[in-house]
Structures are given as structure tokens and as C-alpha cells.
Amino acid sequence: MKPALSAAAALVLSATLAAQTAIKPPKNKYKPEDDVKLGREAAAEVRKQMPVIENGQINDYLARIGRELVAQAPPELSHPEFEYSFTAVNLKDINAFALPGGPMFVNRGMVDAATTEGQVAGVMAHELSHVLLRHGTANATKAQNAQLGALAGAIAGAVIGGRVGTAVSQGSQFGLGTWLLKYSREYEKQADLLGAQLMARAGYDPNDLARMFETIEKQAKGGGPEWLSDHPNPGNRSQYIAQEARSLQVAPNPRNGSDFQEIKQAFAQQPPARSMGELAGRTGSGGGNGSNGTMASTGTPGQPVPPPSSRSRVERGGSVFQVNVPDNWRTLSANSFIRYVPENAYGPMNGQNVLTHGVELGVARAASTDLVSATDTFVQALMQGEQTVQRSGESRVVTLAGRRGLATPLVNKSPLGGEERLAVYTVQLADGNLFYALTVVPERDEAAYASTFESILRSIRLSDRRSS
């Protein structure tokens, strides 16, 4: 009877496997070795810039889940040359990302938001699926004139820069990091389905992936986790994951998440987590550690700031924009934005880097194709990153670089005392992302800088290609 039972079991298993969705990797002109090289170089930059958690218990836990998921990869998607690693990052944003070739980073905020180990495993399985299907270099395959040697820095800039997107500093190739990290809805659905399959084989309920997505969506209403800006919802996500789950047989899992609560406590014992906005140090008088590149100070904040020169010079931000700025202002380029600031207006003060006067220009990954919604999400992210920033009025329609845009007034505590006035100007680029200009000035100097800011904004020219 045993052979007969085995044959019957094999038939049932075969039928189950046949019912699951077949997933075909997209076209890719790069070799798997290219993914490895790319991911290795980008991961090295990320580890330099991000607050990696050096805790054996936490990283062993993530590595164990990661190895179990990798072991379930279909043979046709397995790449022995891939270099998998699973690293915890002390950031409170609900986020996780995996780089080409295998390096994966999991934010503390993602684990804090999860209620079961299965939900953590679900997000990791989703990210691993992007690696196995080689979606990053498949995206690069679509990009025109993408040069492999330039990709690692673009990836790192897009990751480290958080919501601001890839580098726009001089000489960079704008858009490359966004191409590699922002996946299409088609790729998202592939990662969802393959992730569900990996979970089931590793002993996790695939429905936990759908539950985690629902948690992320709820959190998004309060400002939008970074994860959603790179992973657009293909629509009916929970429904098709549940449908896929019904076709899968969940393998036994002897641990069943027994040490999950211990790991949550281990995270809780870490130093306070920062947000990505704080890490990038992007907002008006924002904290952070200036880790978004080697941005030098301009004199000594707190000392007198000279008035803007009446003469201007032309500046370019990669292939994204051109702008005229006062010729006595310095250019400070970082991985994800460019600032133009006068002497004594940027640098360390009271233990943090502050920006007291000037303009920041950059690109934000749009959370929506609707300008109003995308702007609101971006402004909410600014306010979350620097919690003393508040709106000081409603957004109004403006014209920027010949395009319909929005101007949103903000107010913040100035490191020089009193309040400072900020304004965020946003327009959409051809690829759907946001170009933004952020002006910062103490309230007492607002009138003196009004005409300078107006001239700067009026001079902005965007170079992205727009269809006619």
C-alpha cells in the first residue's frame, strides 16, 4: 500500500503545484554576475550611510528567515553566484529593500509594525522575489543608455536619499536609481505571487503577506511609508494573494514564530530609531547627520549672513534642471538634492546640521499621479522627518518652469531663534515623479529674500523629456 499512497500523494502535490501561477522573469540584457557586482557596490555605500544595527541576535534572526526563503527558490530562478545578506537598519520608516544580487535591508519600523513573524517573512519574500526575478537590472534593460558602471552610485543615492530619489548632483545621470528601485505594477504582482509561493514552501501562511500590505496601507494614510513609493499597488492585492494562497500547500514550520516577541524586544532595546528624513537631514533646520553625501558647511551658522548678490550665475543639476542663483551663494551637492546657500547659512549648530537661509532643489518619488495627492504625501513626509514643521496655509496653484505646480507654505522653529518660513514648490516630471524647490529663511529676513527667491524660481528650467 505504501507505493500506492506515495503515488497518490505525488498526484495531489503535482496538482497543487500545477495550480500555482507560473512566473516568467522579464527580459534582461545583463548577466547574473552583473547583478552581483551592482548589489555588492551599492550595499557597501548603503552600509556606510545608514544606521546598520550591529546585533547578533537580530541579524541572525533575519538571516535565518532569509536563508529559509532562498532555499525555496525555484531551480530556474536560483543563481548560485548571488550573495545574499540580511541586514537590520535602525530606521522607523516602514520599509525594506533588496538590491540586485542579494543584499537585503530591513528597517526596524517594518518589524515594529508586524504582528507575526509571517508578516516579516512575507515582506522579505516579496523583496527576495524582486532579486530572483532580477527586476532591478530588468528595469535597467529598459532604460536608455544605462551604463552598468554608473548604476551602483545611482542605486545608493536613491536608497540613501529616501523620498527624494536619485542623485541630481553635477555629472550624474538622473533617473537611473529610480529606474532600478521603482518597480512597475506588473513586477509588483510577480513579486507578490512568487513571494507567496516562497512563503508556503518555507512554512508561512501567504495570507500574512496580504495582512502586512493592509497594515502598510493603513499607515500610508498618515503620511505614507517609504515602501509604497517604490512598490505601487497593482490593485486587488489582497484578493489575488488570497487566491494564490488557496492553490498552495503550506509546509510544516516547527518554530512557528516562537522567538518573534524576543526579537521585537531586542529591537526595542536599540537606540531610538530615526526617520529617513532625519537621516538625510533635508528639511529647513532639520536634524540628521548630514549623511547624504559629504556636504561641507558654509561658514558658521549664527554669524551674520551676507545679503544675496544682485549678480547671478547659472547652475545645472545633472540633466534635470537649470537655475540662476546669486553668485555669492555656494553650491552644496549631495546624493539626492542640491542646495544653494549663502555664507554662514549651513553647517553644525548645537549638535546638528542646520540650514537657515537658501534653496534646495531635488526630485521626490511621487506616491500618486495626481499632483495634489503626490504633493500632500511629500509634504507630510517632510513634516514627519522634522516634527516641528507645520503647514501655515493652504497650497495654491502656481506656474513653475512653465508647468502647473503647487506652492505649499510651511513654518518651523528657526535655530537662530523665532520662526522660519519655508515654501515647497512642486511640479510633475515626465516620468511622473515630483520636482521640488524648497525655500528656507528666518521670518525676520523673509521680506529681504522675497525678490531673490522669486528670481530663482522664475529662472528654473526643467530638462526632462515630455511627450507632446
C-alpha positions as CSV (number, residue, x, y, z in Angstrom):
1,M,0.0,0.0,0.0
2,K,2.9,2.4,0.6
3,P,3.8,2.8,-3.0
4,A,0.2,3.4,-3.9
5,L,-0.1,6.0,-1.2
6,S,3.1,7.7,-2.3
7,A,1.8,7.8,-5.9
8,A,-1.4,9.3,-4.7
9,A,0.4,11.9,-2.6
10,A,2.6,12.7,-5.6
11,L,-0.5,13.3,-7.7
12,V,-2.0,15.6,-5.1
13,L,1.2,17.5,-4.8
14,S,1.6,17.7,-8.6
15,A,-2.0,19.1,-8.9
16,T,-1.2,21.7,-6.2
17,L,2.0,22.8,-7.8
18,A,0.3,22.9,-11.2
19,A,-2.4,25.2,-9.8
20,Q,0.1,27.9,-8.7
21,T,0.8,30.8,-11.0
22,A,3.7,30.4,-13.3
23,I,6.0,33.4,-13.3
24,K,8.4,34.2,-16.1
25,P,11.3,36.6,-15.5
26,P,11.3,39.7,-17.7
27,K,13.8,40.4,-20.5
28,N,17.2,41.2,-19.2
29,K,20.3,42.1,-21.1
30,Y,22.6,41.8,-18.1
31,K,24.3,38.7,-16.7
32,P,23.6,37.5,-13.1
33,E,27.2,38.4,-12.4
34,D,26.3,42.0,-13.2
35,D,23.6,41.9,-10.6
36,V,26.1,40.7,-8.0
37,K,28.6,43.4,-8.8
38,L,26.0,46.0,-8.8
39,G,24.4,44.9,-5.5
40,R,27.8,44.5,-3.8
41,E,28.9,48.0,-4.6
42,A,25.6,49.7,-3.8
43,A,25.3,47.7,-0.5
44,A,28.7,48.9,0.6
45,E,27.6,52.5,0.1
46,V,24.3,51.9,1.9
47,R,26.1,50.3,4.9
48,K,28.3,53.4,5.1
49,Q,25.4,55.8,5.2
50,M,22.6,54.0,7.0
51,P,22.4,53.2,10.8
52,V,23.0,49.5,10.5
53,I,22.1,47.5,13.6
54,E,25.1,45.5,14.9
55,N,23.2,43.0,17.0
56,G,23.9,39.3,16.5
57,Q,20.5,38.1,17.8
58,I,18.6,40.4,15.4
59,N,20.7,39.8,12.3
60,D,20.9,36.0,12.9
61,Y,17.1,36.1,13.1
62,L,16.7,37.9,9.8
63,A,19.4,35.7,8.2
64,R,17.6,32.6,9.3
65,I,14.3,33.7,7.7
66,G,16.2,34.8,4.6
67,R,18.1,31.6,4.2
68,E,14.9,29.6,4.5
69,L,13.2,31.6,1.8
70,V,16.2,31.5,-0.5
71,A,16.2,27.7,-0.2
72,Q,12.7,27.6,-1.6
73,A,13.6,29.4,-4.8
74,P,12.6,27.5,-8.0
75,P,15.6,25.9,-9.7
76,E,15.1,28.1,-12.8
77,L,15.4,31.2,-10.7
78,S,18.2,30.1,-8.5
79,H,21.6,31.8,-9.0
80,P,24.4,30.2,-7.0
81,E,26.6,33.3,-7.7
82,F,24.2,35.6,-5.8
83,E,25.5,37.0,-2.5
84,Y,22.6,37.1,-0.1
85,S,22.8,39.1,3.1
86,F,20.1,40.3,5.5
87,T,20.8,43.4,7.5
88,A,18.7,45.3,10.1
89,V,18.6,49.1,9.9
90,N,17.6,51.4,12.8
91,L,15.1,53.5,10.9
92,K,11.5,53.9,11.9
93,D,10.1,54.1,8.4
94,I,8.1,51.0,7.4
95,N,10.5,49.9,4.7
96,A,12.6,47.0,3.4
97,F,14.5,46.8,0.2
98,A,16.7,44.3,-1.6
99,L,19.5,45.2,-4.1
100,P,20.4,43.3,-7.2
101,G,22.4,40.1,-6.5
102,G,21.0,39.5,-3.0
103,P,21.8,42.2,-0.3
104,M,18.6,42.9,1.7
105,F,18.0,45.6,4.3
106,V,15.1,45.5,6.7
107,N,14.1,48.7,8.7
108,R,13.2,48.4,12.3
109,G,9.9,50.1,11.5
110,M,8.9,47.2,9.4
111,V,9.4,44.7,12.2
112,D,7.8,47.1,14.7
113,A,4.7,47.3,12.5
114,A,4.4,43.5,12.1
115,T,2.3,41.4,14.5
116,T,3.7,38.0,13.4
117,E,6.9,36.5,12.1
118,G,4.9,35.5,9.0
119,Q,4.4,39.2,8.2
120,V,8.1,39.9,8.4
121,A,8.8,36.8,6.3
122,G,6.2,38.0,3.8
123,V,7.9,41.3,3.1
124,M,11.2,39.6,2.9
125,A,9.8,37.0,0.5
126,H,8.4,39.8,-1.7
127,E,11.8,41.6,-1.7
128,L,13.7,38.4,-2.4
129,S,11.4,37.8,-5.3
130,H,12.5,41.0,-6.9
131,V,16.1,39.7,-6.6
132,L,15.3,36.3,-8.0
133,L,13.4,37.7,-11.0
134,R,16.2,40.3,-11.4
135,H,13.7,43.1,-11.6
136,G,16.4,45.8,-10.9
137,T,18.6,45.0,-13.9
138,A,15.4,44.2,-16.0
139,N,14.4,47.8,-15.3
140,A,17.9,49.0,-16.3
141,T,17.5,47.0,-19.5
142,K,14.5,49.2,-20.3
143,A,16.4,52.4,-19.5
144,Q,18.1,54.1,-22.5
145,N,21.9,54.5,-22.4
146,A,22.1,52.8,-19.0
147,Q,25.8,52.2,-18.2
148,L,26.4,49.4,-15.7
149,G,29.4,51.2,-14.1
150,A,27.1,54.2,-13.2
151,L,24.3,52.2,-11.7
152,A,25.7,51.4,-8.2
153,G,26.0,55.0,-7.2
154,A,22.6,55.8,-8.5
155,I,21.1,52.9,-6.5
156,A,22.8,54.0,-3.4
157,G,21.8,57.6,-3.9
158,A,18.2,56.7,-4.4
159,V,18.1,54.5,-1.3
160,I,20.0,56.8,1.0
161,G,18.1,59.8,-0.3
162,G,14.9,58.2,0.7
163,R,11.9,60.0,-0.7
164,V,14.0,62.5,-2.7
165,G,15.0,60.0,-5.4
166,T,18.3,59.6,-7.1
167,A,21.2,61.9,-7.4
168,V,20.8,65.2,-9.2
169,S,24.3,66.5,-8.4
170,Q,26.5,67.6,-11.3
171,G,27.6,64.9,-13.7
172,S,25.0,62.4,-12.5
173,Q,22.6,60.6,-14.8
174,F,19.2,61.4,-13.4
175,G,16.6,58.8,-13.2
176,L,18.9,55.7,-13.1
177,G,18.3,55.0,-9.4
178,T,14.6,55.5,-9.7
179,W,14.6,53.1,-12.7
180,L,16.3,50.4,-10.6
181,L,14.3,50.8,-7.5
182,K,10.8,51.8,-8.5
183,Y,9.0,48.7,-9.8
184,S,6.1,48.6,-12.2
185,R,2.7,47.2,-11.1
186,E,3.5,44.1,-13.3
187,Y,6.7,43.5,-11.4
188,E,5.0,44.1,-8.1
189,K,2.4,41.4,-8.9
190,Q,5.1,39.0,-9.9
191,A,6.9,39.6,-6.6
192,D,3.7,39.2,-4.7
193,L,2.8,35.9,-6.3
194,L,6.4,34.4,-6.2
195,G,6.7,35.7,-2.6
196,A,3.5,33.9,-1.6
197,Q,4.9,30.7,-3.1
198,L,8.2,31.0,-1.3
199,M,6.4,31.6,2.0
200,A,4.2,28.5,1.6
201,R,7.2,26.3,0.9
202,A,9.1,27.8,3.9
203,G,6.2,27.1,6.2
204,Y,4.5,30.5,6.4
205,D,0.9,31.4,5.6
206,P,0.9,33.5,2.4
207,N,-2.1,35.4,3.7
208,D,0.3,37.1,6.2
209,L,1.8,38.9,3.2
210,A,-1.6,40.4,2.4
211,R,-2.1,41.3,6.0
212,M,1.2,43.2,6.1
213,F,0.2,45.1,3.0
214,E,-3.0,46.1,4.6
215,T,-1.1,47.3,7.7
216,I,1.2,49.3,5.3
217,E,-1.8,50.8,3.5
218,K,-3.3,51.9,6.8
219,Q,0.0,53.5,7.9
220,A,0.2,55.3,4.5
221,K,-2.9,57.3,5.3
222,G,-0.9,59.0,8.0
223,G,1.9,60.2,5.6
224,G,2.9,57.2,3.5
225,P,5.6,54.6,4.3
226,E,8.6,54.8,2.0
227,W,7.9,51.3,0.9
228,L,4.8,52.3,-1.0
229,S,6.6,54.9,-3.1
230,D,8.7,52.2,-4.7
231,H,6.1,49.4,-4.7
232,P,2.9,50.6,-6.3
233,N,-0.2,48.6,-5.5
234,P,-1.1,46.6,-8.6
235,G,-4.8,46.6,-7.4
236,N,-6.8,43.8,-5.7
237,R,-3.5,42.8,-4.0
238,S,-5.1,41.1,-1.0
239,Q,-7.6,39.2,-3.3
240,Y,-5.1,37.8,-5.7
241,I,-2.6,36.8,-2.9
242,A,-5.5,35.0,-1.1
243,Q,-6.4,33.3,-4.4
244,E,-2.8,32.2,-4.8
245,A,-2.7,31.0,-1.2
246,R,-5.6,28.7,-1.9
247,S,-3.5,26.9,-4.5
248,L,-0.5,26.4,-2.2
249,Q,0.3,23.8,0.4
250,V,1.9,25.3,3.5
251,A,4.9,23.2,4.7
252,P,5.2,22.5,8.4
253,N,7.1,25.1,10.4
254,P,8.4,23.7,13.7
255,R,9.3,27.2,15.2
256,N,6.0,28.9,14.2
257,G,7.5,32.3,15.1
258,S,8.2,31.3,18.7
259,D,11.0,33.8,19.1
260,F,9.3,36.7,17.3
261,Q,8.4,38.6,20.5
262,E,12.0,38.2,21.7
263,I,13.2,39.9,18.5
264,K,10.8,42.7,18.9
265,Q,12.2,43.3,22.4
266,A,15.7,43.2,21.0
267,F,14.8,45.9,18.6
268,A,13.2,47.9,21.4
269,Q,16.4,47.9,23.3
270,Q,18.3,49.6,20.4
271,P,18.9,53.4,20.4
272,P,16.0,55.4,19.3
273,A,15.2,55.0,15.6
274,R,15.4,57.9,13.2
275,S,13.3,58.5,10.1
276,M,14.7,58.6,6.6
277,G,14.1,62.4,6.6
278,E,16.2,62.8,9.7
279,L,18.9,60.7,8.3
280,A,19.1,62.7,5.1
281,G,18.9,66.0,7.1
282,R,16.9,67.6,4.4
283,T,14.3,69.9,6.0
284,G,14.7,73.6,6.9
285,S,16.5,73.5,10.3
286,G,16.4,69.7,10.2
287,G,18.4,67.4,12.3
288,G,20.1,64.4,10.9
289,N,23.7,63.9,10.5
290,G,24.3,65.2,7.0
291,S,24.9,61.7,5.8
292,N,23.5,62.3,2.4
293,G,27.0,62.9,1.0
294,T,30.0,64.9,2.1
295,M,28.2,68.2,2.2
296,A,30.5,70.9,3.6
297,S,29.4,73.7,5.8
298,T,29.3,77.3,4.6
299,G,30.9,79.3,7.4
300,T,29.4,79.3,10.9
301,P,25.7,79.3,11.4
302,G,24.7,82.0,13.9
303,Q,27.2,84.5,12.4
304,P,25.8,87.3,10.1
305,V,24.6,86.1,6.7
306,P,25.5,88.5,3.9
307,P,22.6,89.7,1.7
308,P,22.1,88.0,-1.7
309,S,24.2,89.4,-4.5
310,S,22.4,91.2,-7.3
311,R,24.5,89.2,-9.8
312,S,23.7,85.6,-10.6
313,R,25.3,82.6,-12.1
314,V,23.8,79.6,-14.0
315,E,23.8,76.2,-12.2
316,R,22.8,72.8,-13.5
317,G,21.5,69.8,-11.7
318,G,22.7,66.9,-13.8
319,S,20.3,66.5,-16.7
320,V,17.3,67.6,-14.7
321,F,17.3,71.3,-14.3
322,Q,19.0,74.6,-14.8
323,V,18.7,77.6,-12.4
324,N,20.1,81.0,-11.8
325,V,21.3,81.7,-8.2
326,P,23.1,84.6,-6.5
327,D,26.8,84.5,-7.3
328,N,27.8,84.8,-3.7
329,W,25.9,81.6,-2.8
330,R,27.6,78.3,-2.6
331,T,26.5,75.0,-4.2
332,L,26.3,72.0,-1.9
333,S,25.7,68.8,-3.8
334,A,24.5,65.6,-2.0
335,N,23.4,62.2,-3.3
336,S,19.8,63.2,-3.6
337,F,19.5,67.0,-3.8
338,I,21.4,70.3,-4.3
339,R,21.3,73.3,-2.0
340,Y,22.3,76.8,-2.9
341,V,23.1,78.7,0.3
342,P,24.8,82.0,1.4
343,E,27.8,82.1,3.8
344,N,27.1,81.1,7.4
345,A,23.7,79.6,6.4
346,Y,24.5,75.9,6.6
347,G,26.6,73.8,9.0
348,P,26.8,72.4,12.5
349,M,25.0,74.2,15.3
350,N,24.0,72.8,18.7
351,G,24.9,69.3,17.7
352,Q,23.1,69.1,14.4
353,N,23.5,70.4,10.8
354,V,21.1,73.3,10.1
355,L,20.1,75.2,7.1
356,T,18.9,78.8,7.9
357,H,18.8,80.5,4.5
358,G,18.7,79.2,1.0
359,V,17.1,76.9,-1.6
360,E,17.0,73.2,-2.0
361,L,16.2,71.6,-5.4
362,G,15.5,67.9,-5.8
363,V,13.3,65.1,-7.1
364,A,10.7,63.2,-5.0
365,R,9.3,59.8,-5.9
366,A,5.6,60.6,-6.5
367,A,3.2,58.5,-4.4
368,S,0.4,59.3,-6.9
369,T,-0.1,60.5,-10.5
370,D,-2.3,63.3,-9.1
371,L,-0.2,66.4,-8.3
372,V,-2.3,67.4,-5.3
373,S,-2.1,64.0,-3.7
374,A,1.6,63.5,-4.5
375,T,2.4,66.9,-3.1
376,D,0.4,66.2,0.1
377,T,2.3,62.9,0.7
378,F,5.6,64.6,0.1
379,V,4.8,67.5,2.5
380,Q,3.6,65.0,5.1
381,A,6.9,63.2,4.8
382,L,8.8,66.5,5.4
383,M,6.7,67.1,8.5
384,Q,7.3,63.6,9.8
385,G,11.0,63.9,9.2
386,E,11.1,67.3,11.1
387,Q,8.3,67.2,13.6
388,T,8.4,71.0,14.3
389,V,7.5,71.8,10.7
390,Q,3.8,72.7,10.3
391,R,1.7,74.0,7.4
392,S,1.0,77.7,7.6
393,G,-1.7,77.9,4.9
394,E,-3.3,76.0,2.0
395,S,-1.4,75.0,-1.2
396,R,-2.0,77.3,-4.1
397,V,-1.7,76.8,-7.8
398,V,1.5,78.4,-9.4
399,T,3.5,78.1,-12.6
400,L,7.0,76.7,-12.3
401,A,9.2,76.0,-15.2
402,G,6.2,76.6,-17.5
403,R,4.2,73.9,-15.8
404,R,1.2,73.8,-13.5
405,G,2.5,73.5,-9.9
406,L,1.6,73.9,-6.3
407,A,3.1,76.1,-3.6
408,T,2.7,75.0,0.0
409,P,3.7,77.4,2.8
410,L,5.2,75.9,6.0
411,V,6.6,77.3,9.3
412,N,9.3,75.9,11.5
413,K,11.3,76.8,14.6
414,S,14.5,78.6,13.5
415,P,17.8,77.5,15.0
416,L,18.5,81.3,15.1
417,G,15.5,81.9,17.3
418,G,11.9,82.7,16.5
419,E,10.3,81.1,13.4
420,E,11.5,80.4,9.9
421,R,9.4,80.4,6.8
422,L,9.6,77.5,4.3
423,A,7.8,77.1,1.0
424,V,7.6,73.9,-1.1
425,Y,7.0,74.3,-4.8
426,T,6.2,71.1,-6.7
427,V,5.6,70.1,-10.4
428,Q,5.4,66.7,-12.1
429,L,8.2,65.4,-14.3
430,A,7.7,63.4,-17.5
431,D,8.2,60.2,-15.6
432,G,5.5,61.0,-13.1
433,N,7.8,62.0,-10.2
434,L,7.9,65.3,-8.5
435,F,10.5,68.1,-9.0
436,Y,10.5,70.3,-5.9
437,A,12.0,73.6,-4.8
438,L,12.2,74.3,-1.1
439,T,13.0,77.8,0.2
440,V,14.1,78.5,3.7
441,V,14.5,81.8,5.5
442,P,14.1,83.2,9.1
443,E,10.8,85.1,9.4
444,R,12.7,88.3,10.2
445,D,14.6,88.1,6.9
446,E,11.6,87.0,4.8
447,A,11.0,90.4,3.1
448,A,14.6,90.8,2.3
449,Y,14.8,87.5,0.5
450,A,11.4,87.6,-1.3
451,S,12.7,89.0,-4.6
452,T,15.7,86.7,-4.6
453,F,13.5,83.6,-4.1
454,E,11.2,84.9,-6.8
455,S,14.0,85.3,-9.3
456,I,15.4,81.9,-8.5
457,L,12.1,80.2,-9.0
458,R,11.4,82.1,-12.2
459,S,14.7,81.1,-13.7
460,I,14.2,77.3,-13.2
461,R,14.2,75.3,-16.4
462,L,13.5,71.5,-16.5
463,S,15.3,69.3,-19.0
464,D,13.2,66.1,-18.7
465,R,11.6,64.9,-22.0
466,R,7.9,65.4,-22.1
467,S,5.7,64.0,-24.8
468,S,3.8,66.5,-26.8
